[in-house]
């Protein structure tokens, strides 16, 4: 999982979104906010396009908004992680664009931005969370289960 940003650097996926959504279902709000802060701080350290602290602020506010929504989705459903990742990506993108507009006077709002960053990229983030965090572990568990079954 940690090598995904290095391997697919051209895609602007939110690689921390599934991790933070899973943390929302397993940890209290305070721990989730700290995790969001450190994930955002890590992005701030390695990005030079924005002011320092914007990603951390963005992730913390996004977690504050989405944390109560975990009651509306069951933790054990296969569709929960992709749906919540889509919501995280969508709200985080809107919040970051608003922060850039108000704090840096940078206007990113356009029709191409709406189609690429508000529709296409959240869908790709949802697919990423489904394939990497749901299907890949299920395939590994089933393969290991079948292999062990032959020995008994």
Secondary structure as UniProt FT lines:
FT   TURN            2..3
FT   HELIX           4..7
FT   TURN            8..10
FT   TURN            15..16
FT   HELIX           17..26
FT   HELIX           29..46
FT   TURN            52..53
FT   HELIX           54..67
FT   HELIX           68..72
FT   TURN            75..76
FT   HELIX           78..103
FT   HELIX           111..113
FT   HELIX           114..120
FT   HELIX           121..130
FT   HELIX           131..135
FT   HELIX           136..151
//
